[in-house]
Amino acid sequence: MTVSETQMATITVFHGSDRIVGVEDIVLPGPRRYYDFGPGFYLTESRRIAEEWAIDANPPLVNEYRLTLPKREILHLRDRDWLQVVVGFRSKRSVAEFKSPVIYGLIANDRLVDAIEIFRQGAIGDLRLLECLQMVELENQYVLRENVRHLAWIDGKEVTGQERQRAVSRRMQKRRDIDRRVKAIYRKQVSGEMFYDDFLEMGAYRET
């Protein structure tokens, strides 16, 4: 075993919810069977992302934790491996088999799921879809699959006032940006060509 395999990772992570979620409250594998990486407890290193996860909850709360485990126990999903896992779970067609207790990789939000569906229909290939991902500033997530022994709860904070408004605004802007960039890569194949959404954006025809 190499030195790198024995190195420990200590990471501050966050989870958005409608309540305080202590470690003793976490039940695995959990209900998110067909989410990005399948069932598990989803966490992010970004408090801002956790706020966006929580804003639809009542009340919106962000739980803070410390995740401590050997680095060799974290599976990093990248590129085609990431895509294969997400497509499998999101389409409910296949279930990835993991050995690692913690999975790490990009968050596939709703707009990217739309692009993945177009990929599934055969309109674009995987390389072009991966190019879409490279155009978008996505955040990463951790998924605890088997147990919570690596996790320690630190604090919980409600998202209120301007913080909540900013979280709503960030999420909406991110969806617009991703939608625009994804369209650019898989739809604008002919210079000057217009599509259905282009006509909607132009509004009503007015004779001059």
Buried (B, 14 or more C-beta within 10 A) or exposed (E): EEEEEEEEBEBEBBBBBEEEBBBEEBEEBBEBEBBBBBBBBBBBBBBBBBBBBBBEBEEBBBBBBEBEBBEBBBBEBEBEEBBBBBBBBBEEEEEBEBEBBBBBBBBBBEBBBBBBEBBBEEEBEBEBBBBBBEBBEBBBBBBBBEEBEBBEBEEBBBBEEEBBEBBBEBBEEBEEBBBEBBBEBBBEEEEEEEEEEEEEEEEEEEEE
